[in-house]
Amino acid sequence: MRRKFSPIEIAIGVLIAIGLLANFRFFLVPIFVLGVIFLLYKFPPSRWKKPSIPRGAEKGKTKNAKFRVINGTKDSDKDDFPKYH
């Protein structure tokens, strides 16, 4: 069954529509803010970042160096105790 609107309901609906259109600029800022929040929820900023290359995937940039011992100047005749307690 199709419901028909009474003339009073139509008049109230038209007045509500006129009121919303007249005060649209008042509702424009909250609609804009809610829209931005919704877009940030659906597309978070973490998706905007470029995918980073894992460190293990970079080949050719590392060199295999030979292990070298640097001779120190520590006195070898003293014990390994610290000078001060």
N, CA and C of each residue as an Amber inpcrd file, in Angstrom:
protein
   255
   0.8230000  -1.1810000   0.0000000   0.0000000   0.0000000   0.0000000
   0.8690000   1.2480000   0.0000000   0.4140000   2.2060000  -0.7240000
   1.1340000   3.4600000  -0.7920000   0.4720000   4.4600000   0.1450000
   1.3150000   5.0750000   0.9740000   0.7800000   6.0210000   1.9490000
   0.7860000   7.4080000   1.3290000  -0.3020000   8.1130000   1.4080000
  -0.3890000   9.4760000   0.9090000  -0.1520000  10.4410000   2.0650000
   0.5340000  11.5180000   1.7570000   0.8140000  12.5370000   2.7660000
  -0.3580000  13.5010000   2.8460000  -0.6810000  13.9150000   4.0630000
  -1.7470000  14.8980000   4.2510000  -1.2140000  16.2870000   3.9230000
  -2.0720000  17.2270000   3.6670000  -1.6070000  18.5940000   3.3600000
  -0.7980000  19.2200000   4.4980000  -1.1090000  18.8850000   5.7230000
  -0.3390000  19.4370000   6.8500000   1.0890000  18.8770000   6.8370000
   1.2470000  17.6040000   6.5630000   2.5870000  17.0030000   6.4970000
   3.3910000  17.5840000   5.3570000   2.7520000  17.8390000   4.2240000
   3.4500000  18.4420000   3.0750000   3.8940000  19.8580000   3.4290000
   3.0320000  20.6320000   4.0760000   3.3710000  22.0040000   4.4500000
   4.5320000  22.0220000   5.4340000   4.5210000  21.1220000   6.4210000
   5.6170000  21.0530000   7.3950000   6.9150000  20.6520000   6.6940000
   6.8470000  19.7070000   5.7760000   8.0400000  19.2910000   5.0270000
   8.6090000  20.4130000   4.1930000   7.7350000  21.2020000   3.5360000
   8.1960000  22.3370000   2.7280000   8.8310000  23.3960000   3.6150000
   8.2340000  23.6790000   4.7730000   8.8110000  24.6690000   5.6790000
  10.1690000  24.2110000   6.2320000  10.2970000  22.9250000   6.5260000
  11.5940000  22.3960000   6.9830000  12.6370000  22.5390000   5.8880000
  12.2730000  22.2310000   4.6550000  13.2080000  22.3510000   3.5310000
  13.6280000  23.8010000   3.3190000  12.6750000  24.7330000   3.4120000
  13.0030000  26.1610000   3.2550000  13.9290000  26.6150000   4.3850000
  13.6380000  26.1750000   5.6030000  14.4920000  26.5520000   6.7340000
  15.9020000  26.0160000   6.6010000  16.0440000  24.7780000   6.1380000
  17.3860000  24.2080000   5.9520000  18.1440000  24.9050000   4.8250000
  17.4610000  25.2430000   3.7530000  18.1240000  25.9370000   2.6440000
  18.5090000  27.3580000   3.0280000  17.6800000  28.0290000   3.8380000
  17.9860000  29.3980000   4.2550000  19.1860000  29.4250000   5.2040000
  19.3380000  28.4020000   6.0430000  20.4370000  28.3550000   7.0150000
  21.5150000  27.3640000   6.5910000  21.6620000  27.1690000   5.3000000
  22.6240000  26.1830000   4.8160000  24.0560000  26.5680000   5.1710000
  24.3670000  27.8610000   5.1260000  25.7490000  28.2620000   5.4430000
  26.0740000  28.0090000   6.9150000  25.0550000  27.9860000   7.7610000
  25.2730000  27.6530000   9.1650000  25.6480000  26.1770000   9.3110000
  25.0630000  25.3290000   8.4860000  25.3380000  23.8910000   8.5350000
  26.5280000  23.4920000   7.6700000  27.0470000  24.4200000   6.8770000
  28.1250000  24.0970000   5.9470000  29.4090000  23.7100000   6.6800000
  29.7830000  24.4350000   7.7240000  31.0250000  24.1450000   8.4580000
  30.9600000  22.7900000   9.1670000  29.9060000  22.4760000   9.9180000
  29.8690000  21.1450000  10.5450000  29.8370000  20.0030000   9.5270000
  29.1370000  20.2000000   8.4070000  29.1200000  19.1630000   7.3740000
  30.5190000  18.9710000   6.8050000  31.2390000  20.0780000   6.5810000
  32.6080000  19.9970000   6.0620000  33.5310000  19.2910000   7.0560000
  33.4350000  19.6340000   8.3410000  34.2920000  19.0160000   9.3580000
  33.9910000  17.5220000   9.4770000  32.7180000  17.1650000   9.4960000
  32.3610000  15.7440000   9.5700000  32.8100000  14.9940000   8.3300000
  32.7560000  15.6450000   7.1760000  33.2280000  15.0110000   5.9420000
  34.7280000  14.7540000   5.9820000  35.5040000  15.7130000   6.4890000
  36.9570000  15.5360000   6.5960000  37.2820000  14.4170000   7.5800000
  36.5730000  14.3800000   8.6960000  36.7970000  13.3110000   9.6880000
  36.4690000  11.9560000   9.0800000  35.3800000  11.8800000   8.3170000
  35.0160000  10.6150000   7.6770000  36.0730000  10.1850000   6.6600000
  36.5780000  11.1360000   5.8630000  37.6170000  10.7900000   4.8840000
  38.9020000  10.3390000   5.5680000  39.2750000  10.9800000   6.6730000
  40.4710000  10.5540000   7.4040000  40.2660000   9.1820000   8.0390000
  39.0310000   8.8620000   8.4060000  38.7420000   7.5380000   8.9580000
  38.8460000   6.4710000   7.8740000  38.3170000   6.7660000   6.6960000
  38.3350000   5.7750000   5.6140000  39.7190000   5.6390000   4.9870000
  40.4480000   6.7430000   4.8650000  41.7750000   6.7490000   4.2600000
  42.7540000   7.3940000   5.2290000  43.2630000   6.6310000   6.2130000
  44.1530000   7.2190000   7.2260000  45.4740000   7.6890000   6.6190000
  46.1300000   8.6590000   7.2610000  47.3790000   9.2030000   6.7320000
  48.4950000   8.1670000   6.5930000  48.4370000   7.0690000   7.3280000
  49.4820000   6.0530000   7.2000000  49.4640000   5.4200000   5.8090000
  48.3590000   5.4800000   5.1010000  48.2960000   4.9490000   3.7410000
  48.9510000   5.8740000   2.7370000  49.1300000   7.1570000   3.0960000
  49.6860000   8.1150000   2.1700000  51.1970000   7.9660000   2.0230000
  51.8390000   7.3390000   2.9960000  53.2900000   7.1960000   2.9590000
  53.7040000   6.2620000   1.8330000  54.8570000   6.5400000   1.2840000
  55.3890000   5.6550000   0.2550000  55.8980000   4.3830000   0.9230000
  55.7320000   3.2460000   0.2880000  56.2320000   2.0140000   0.9060000
  57.7510000   2.0470000   1.0260000  58.2260000   1.7190000   2.2060000
  59.6680000   1.7360000   2.4370000  60.2830000   0.4110000   2.0180000
  61.5390000   0.4790000   1.6090000  62.2640000  -0.7180000   1.1800000
  62.8960000  -1.3420000   2.4140000  62.6720000  -2.6250000   2.6500000
  63.2990000  -3.2680000   3.8070000  64.8190000  -3.2420000   3.6910000
  65.4950000  -3.2370000   4.8280000  66.9580000  -3.1340000   4.8160000
  67.6180000  -4.3390000   4.1650000  67.0330000  -5.4980000   4.3010000
  67.6370000  -6.6960000   3.7350000  67.5550000  -6.7350000   2.2180000
  66.6770000  -5.9250000   1.6300000  66.4880000  -5.9560000   0.1910000
  67.5270000  -5.1200000  -0.5500000  68.2300000  -4.2570000   0.1490000
  69.2270000  -3.4200000  -0.5100000  70.5030000  -4.2280000  -0.7120000
  70.7250000  -4.6550000  -1.9120000  71.9240000  -5.4400000  -2.1980000
  72.9090000  -4.5650000  -2.9570000  74.1830000  -4.8410000  -2.7490000
  75.2150000  -4.1250000  -3.4660000  75.7150000  -2.8930000  -2.7430000
  75.0610000  -2.4360000  -1.7000000  75.5080000  -1.2500000  -0.9960000
  76.4380000  -1.5760000   0.1580000  76.4610000  -2.8060000   0.6260000
  77.3260000  -3.1760000   1.7360000  78.5890000  -3.8330000   1.2030000
  79.6800000  -3.5980000   1.9130000  80.9590000  -4.1950000   1.5330000
  81.4230000  -5.1090000   2.6580000  81.9870000  -6.2170000   2.3230000
  82.5510000  -7.1200000   3.3140000  83.9880000  -6.6900000   3.5940000
  84.2230000  -6.1700000   4.7850000  85.5580000  -5.7000000   5.1600000
  86.2510000  -6.7640000   5.9990000  87.5570000  -6.7790000   5.9000000
  88.3340000  -7.7110000   6.7090000  88.3850000  -7.2040000   8.1390000
  88.3950000  -8.1290000   9.0910000  88.4670000  -7.7720000  10.5000000
  89.8960000  -7.3600000  10.8220000  90.0360000  -6.1420000  11.3550000
  91.3730000  -5.6650000  11.7080000  91.4160000  -5.3340000  13.1920000
  92.5430000  -5.6350000  13.8350000  92.7460000  -5.3090000  15.2400000
  93.6030000  -4.0640000  15.2980000  93.1120000  -3.0580000  16.0250000
  93.8680000  -1.8220000  16.1680000  94.6770000  -1.9500000  17.4510000
  95.9780000  -1.8060000  17.3450000  96.8610000  -1.9310000  18.5050000
  96.6490000  -0.7480000  19.4340000  96.3870000  -1.0670000  20.6980000
  96.1720000  -0.0290000  21.6930000  97.4500000   0.3650000  22.3920000
  97.3460000   1.3480000  23.2850000  98.5260000   1.8400000  24.0130000
  98.4360000   1.5390000  25.5020000  97.6690000   0.5590000  25.8970000
  97.5010000   0.2270000  27.2960000  98.7670000  -0.4640000  27.8130000
  99.1510000  -0.1000000  29.0430000 100.3100000  -0.7610000  29.6560000
  99.9640000  -2.2150000  29.9190000 100.7860000  -3.1200000  29.4650000
 100.5010000  -4.5420000  29.6260000 101.0070000  -5.0910000  30.9630000
 101.9300000  -4.3830000  31.6750000 102.4660000  -4.9260000  32.9190000
 101.5420000  -4.6660000  34.1210000 100.6120000  -3.7480000  34.0630000
  99.7000000  -3.4970000  35.1740000  98.5260000  -4.4620000  35.1080000
  97.9030000  -4.6530000  36.2840000  96.7160000  -5.5140000  36.3250000
  95.5300000  -4.8050000  35.6810000  94.4830000  -5.5350000  35.4380000
  93.2930000  -4.9810000  34.8110000  92.3460000  -4.3280000  35.8200000
  92.8500000  -3.9920000  37.0180000  92.0020000  -3.3430000  37.9950000
  91.8690000  -1.8670000  37.6500000  90.7300000  -1.2760000  37.9660000
  90.5820000   0.1600000  37.6860000  91.4770000   0.9850000  38.5930000
  91.8650000   2.1540000  38.1310000  92.7550000   3.0080000  38.9120000
  92.0550000   3.5560000  40.1410000  90.7890000   3.8360000  40.0460000
  90.0340000   4.3990000  41.1740000  88.8640000   3.4960000  41.5030000
  88.5000000   3.4540000  42.7900000  87.3600000   2.6390000  43.2280000
  86.1830000   3.5050000  43.4440000
